Amino acid sequence: MKMVATLLLISMCLQANEGKDLFEKYCTSCHTPFIPMAILKENFLDKNNTLLKLKAPTLNQLSYRLKQRIGDPKGDEDMHRMEVNAFMSDYVIHPDKDKSVCLEDVIKHFDTMPSLKGKVSEDELEEIGTYLYDFDEKVVKEKSVHYEDFDAALKKAKKEHKIVMIKAMSKECHFCRKMDREVLIEQEVRDAIKKDFISVSIDVSKHSLPLGLKADLTPSFIFIDEYKNILMNVPGAWSKSDFLALLKEANESLKKDK
């Protein structure tokens, strides 16, 4: 059984690498792989694409929008992958801006992409589709805050005299995804958390919060000192500047308790 799981994992990794290579071969002349959402928003909403002068949507934009706009994102994942892949494969052969999944404020800055008909095979499109589908979630995981389980976080907090920050979330929560994609991925936020906090992420649709804690809304951010005292329990999604202010407030709450 372990051998089968290992072979499956190796196969998935090889498929992902092949998809990445094919994306770079056919797509990166126009599509930048990753730019943080805060910069993308500034570019399109405030600067009219004069800041970045992009030729096409970034890969993280496409990955997220495709999964939100095509098929049923809350349904069976395998079926959803097939729906997204089918749409993407048809679009690159028969490009049409009227069918684009991108927001109007984004797509208006771009010309219709050239067709790849006769240039890319069905098998190659499938590999690119797999890479595209997984990209947004993968890049958020790689570039976001590092999370510990609660018991390990509490031990680490005692050793390093830091605050435990619990993010109460759920997979279906739109504002949880928004925080992950737009705020917790920001380098300044990550640095501030790494300096003074040990982070824990708990899906409240699957698991209870520790210490009898409750979260009426997701996301909620709960701050606990090394002695399990609750410093703050704050619901809501925040902008980068507001979340940095929240972290500062949690730190000040700790100092007041000492």
C-alpha positions in Angstrom: 0.0 0.0 0.0 2.8 2.4 0.9 4.5 1.5 -2.4 1.4 2.4 -4.4 1.1 5.7 -2.5 4.7 6.5 -3.1 4.4 5.8 -6.9 1.3 7.9 -7.1 3.1 10.8 -5.4 6.0 10.5 -7.8 3.7 10.4 -10.7 1.9 13.5 -9.5 5.2 15.4 -9.1 6.4 14.4 -12.5 3.1 15.5 -14.0 3.3 18.8 -12.2 6.9 19.4 -13.4 5.9 18.5 -17.0 3.0 20.9 -16.8 5.3 23.7 -15.5 7.8 23.0 -18.4 5.0 23.2 -21.0 3.5 26.3 -19.5 7.0 27.9 -19.7 7.3 26.7 -23.3 3.9 28.0 -24.5 2.7 30.7 -22.1 5.4 32.7 -20.2 6.1 35.0 -23.1 2.8 36.7 -22.2 1.7 35.3 -18.8 3.8 36.1 -15.7 3.6 33.3 -13.2 3.1 35.1 -10.0 2.6 38.7 -8.7 1.1 39.4 -5.3 -2.6 40.4 -5.4 -2.0 43.7 -3.6 0.3 44.8 -6.4 -2.1 43.5 -9.1 -4.9 45.4 -7.6 -2.9 48.6 -7.6 -1.8 48.0 -11.1 -5.3 47.4 -12.6 -7.5 49.5 -10.3 -5.3 52.5 -9.6 -2.6 52.6 -12.3 -4.5 51.4 -15.4 -1.8 48.7 -16.0 0.9 51.4 -16.2 2.7 50.0 -13.2 3.4 46.5 -14.5 2.4 46.9 -18.2 1.3 43.3 -18.3 0.6 41.6 -21.6 -1.9 39.1 -20.1 -3.3 37.9 -16.8 -0.8 36.3 -14.4 -0.9 32.6 -13.7 -2.1 33.1 -10.1 -5.0 35.3 -11.5 -6.0 32.7 -14.1 -5.7 29.8 -11.7 -8.0 31.4 -9.1 -10.5 32.8 -11.5 -10.9 29.6 -13.5 -11.6 27.6 -10.4 -14.1 30.2 -9.2 -15.9 30.8 -12.5 -15.9 27.4 -14.2 -18.0 24.5 -13.1 -18.8 23.9 -9.4 -15.9 24.7 -7.1 -17.7 23.1 -4.2 -18.5 19.9 -6.0 -16.4 16.8 -6.8 -12.8 17.9 -7.3 -12.0 15.4 -10.1 -15.1 16.6 -12.0 -14.2 20.2 -11.4 -10.7 19.6 -12.7 -12.2 18.2 -15.9 -14.5 21.1 -16.3 -11.7 23.7 -15.9 -9.4 21.8 -18.1 -12.0 21.5 -20.9 -12.7 25.2 -20.8 -9.0 26.1 -20.8 -8.3 23.7 -23.7 -11.1 25.1 -25.8 -10.2 28.7 -25.0 -6.5 28.5 -26.1 -7.7 26.9 -29.4 -10.6 29.3 -29.9 -9.7 32.5 -27.9 -12.6 34.9 -27.3 -12.4 37.8 -24.8 -16.2 37.6 -24.3 -15.6 34.1 -22.7 -12.8 35.3 -20.5 -13.1 34.5 -16.7 -11.1 37.6 -15.8 -12.7 40.7 -14.4 -13.6 43.5 -16.8 -11.1 45.9 -15.1 -8.4 43.3 -16.0 -9.3 41.9 -19.4 -9.9 45.3 -21.0 -6.1 46.0 -20.9 -5.3 43.0 -23.1 -5.6 41.9 -26.7 -7.2 38.6 -27.6 -4.6 35.9 -27.3 -3.4 34.2 -30.5 -4.8 30.7 -31.0 -2.5 27.7 -30.2 -4.4 25.5 -32.7 -1.9 23.1 -34.3 0.9 24.1 -31.9 -0.1 22.2 -28.7 -1.4 18.7 -28.4 -4.3 17.5 -26.3 -2.0 15.7 -24.0 0.1 18.8 -23.5 -3.0 20.8 -22.8 -4.0 18.3 -20.1 -0.6 18.7 -18.4 -0.8 22.5 -18.6 -4.4 22.3 -17.2 -3.3 20.3 -14.2 -0.4 22.8 -13.5 -2.8 25.7 -13.9 -5.5 24.2 -11.6 -3.1 23.6 -8.7 -1.0 26.8 -9.1 -2.9 29.3 -7.0 -3.3 27.0 -4.0 0.3 25.8 -4.3 1.8 29.3 -4.4 -0.3 30.5 -1.5 0.9 27.6 0.6 4.6 28.1 -0.4 4.6 31.8 0.2 2.2 32.2 3.1 2.6 31.9 6.9 4.0 28.7 8.3 1.6 26.9 10.6 2.2 24.6 13.6 -0.4 22.3 15.3 -1.6 23.9 18.6 0.3 21.8 21.1 3.6 22.3 19.2 2.9 26.0 18.9 2.2 26.4 22.6 5.5 24.6 23.5 7.3 26.8 21.1 5.6 29.9 22.4 6.8 29.1 26.0 10.3 28.5 24.8 10.5 31.6 22.7 8.1 33.8 24.7 5.9 34.5 21.8 2.2 34.8 21.2 0.2 31.9 19.6 -2.0 33.2 16.8 -4.9 30.9 15.9 -6.5 31.4 12.5 -10.0 29.9 12.7 -11.0 29.3 9.1 -13.0 27.0 6.8 -12.2 25.7 3.3 -15.5 27.2 1.9 -15.0 30.6 3.5 -14.5 33.3 0.8 -12.9 35.8 3.2 -10.5 33.2 4.5 -9.2 32.6 1.0 -9.0 36.4 0.5 -6.8 36.7 3.6 -4.6 33.9 2.5 -4.2 35.2 -1.1 -4.0 38.9 -0.4 -2.6 39.5 3.1 -1.0 36.5 4.8 1.1 36.1 1.6 2.7 39.5 1.9 6.3 39.5 3.0 5.9 42.4 5.6 3.0 40.5 7.2 5.0 37.2 7.2 8.0 38.9 8.8 5.9 40.5 11.5 4.3 37.2 12.4 7.5 35.3 12.3 9.1 37.8 14.7 6.6 37.7 17.5 4.0 34.9 16.8 3.6 31.2 16.4 0.8 30.5 14.0 -1.9 27.8 14.0 -4.6 27.3 11.4 -7.7 25.3 12.3 -10.6 24.4 10.0 -13.5 24.9 12.3 -15.8 22.9 10.0 -13.7 19.8 10.8 -12.1 20.4 14.2 -12.9 22.1 17.5 -10.8 25.0 18.7 -8.6 24.3 21.7 -9.2 25.6 25.2 -13.0 25.7 24.6 -12.6 28.7 22.3 -15.3 29.7 19.9 -15.3 31.5 16.6 -18.7 32.8 15.5 -17.3 34.0 12.1 -14.5 32.9 9.8 -11.8 34.0 9.6 -11.2 34.8 13.2 -7.8 35.5 14.7 -7.3 34.5 18.3 -4.2 35.5 20.2 -3.0 33.5 23.3 0.0 34.0 25.5 2.3 31.2 26.5 0.2 30.6 29.7 -3.0 30.0 27.6 -4.5 33.4 28.5 -6.7 34.9 25.7 -5.3 38.2 24.7 -7.7 39.0 21.8 -10.4 37.2 19.7 -11.0 39.2 16.6 -13.3 38.2 13.7 -13.0 39.4 10.1 -10.8 39.8 7.0 -8.4 42.7 7.0 -6.3 44.8 4.7 -2.5 44.5 5.0 -2.2 47.7 7.0 -5.1 46.9 9.3 -3.8 43.4 9.9 -0.3 44.7 10.8 -2.0 47.1 13.2 -3.9 44.1 14.7 -0.6 42.3 15.2 0.8 45.4 16.9 -2.3 45.6 19.2 -1.9 41.9 20.2 1.7 42.6 21.1 0.8 45.6 23.2 -1.9 43.5 24.9 0.8 41.0 26.0 2.9 43.8 27.4 0.0 45.2 29.4 -0.6 41.8 31.0 3.0 41.4 32.2 
